[in-house]
Amino acid sequence: MKLRLLLPWALAVMFLASGSVWAQEQGFPITVVPPGKGPYEFPRGYQTPWDRIQMLVTEKLSPNLYCLHGSAGLDPAHPDAAGGRVAVLFGSDGVLMVDTEDPQLASKTLDTIRTFTAAPIKLVVNSHIHPDHTGGNAFFAKQGAVIFAQENLREEMLSPRGARGRAPDPDGVPTATYRYGSPGDPAVTIHMNGETVDFIPMMPSHTAGDTIVRFNKANVIYIEDFYRNFGYPFADQANGGSIRGMIEAVDLIEKIAGPDTTLVPGHGTLVKKKDLLGYRAMLVDILAKVQKLRDQGKSLDEVLAANLTAPYDATTLGDTQQSKDRFITEVYDEIKDLPPVIHGVRKMPARTPAQR
Ligand SMILES: [Zn+2]
């Protein structure tokens, strides 16, 4: 009798001692509603019908860590699932959210959170500045949340200069900030609801103000938008993003994630770190090919006409001409004369017709 009681305990200790990474909870993650695959087409002049978009619980990552995302086929910026993915840790200590969705979806996001927890909204951390990730900040600040972000994200919000820059709602500007230090080092660690949550500021990659969020017990990392599996990569260079930084970001995930760690992109399907390798290889390949053409003195239009993404089109969901051209243009700009990031913003030079 005594032995039977002891054995499971001894096994549990051995299991915990055998590795520093927490084990993923049995049976998780659960995909409740997968993102759409398309293809999607929207007529000219189409306006997003925000009132028709539902906020759904799309994934359960652990018993108290859920993802919410908008419905598919309605948001032309993100047709596979509207807006940006929100992660919600909940329990008796309150709610911690990663990102706050587009402003038009903020109150629906709260309504959906209220279907599984009545706990107060305590903390928000922003993965990057884009409105599909920070648009609901002011709304959730009014619910009582303290908003955390990298210092650069706050700078980007206070002095918007990028193509997507817009004057911030002062109530939605992050008030708790931290800086990028060494790759992979958490800047903030939060202990709540039995979970240990690390806010890990990133090198300039998708933007200069990126943060990934690690849920240690659930064995989950919210990796935001430096990786995507719908459409071609997007480095927001006006906000300090960098294609080379995105390669560094993938390499960092290789170091800090375990083989079974669930990686949660801001858009698209859940992945494991091995799924990032093809994406990395594509970035390296396209960088080298654009470099070669630039070395030959080719203009941007000539580089675009070379159709360098062709080998990847068949396997890239959401592949559109706009998505390809944006990616190739970023790589072209990055190879030469990419200005430095100052106060979270990279002042991109105006492109004259001759340079195209
Ligand atoms: Zn996004």
Residues whose N, C-alpha, C, O or C-beta is under 5 A from the ligand:
A	BS01	ZN	G84 D132 D225 G266
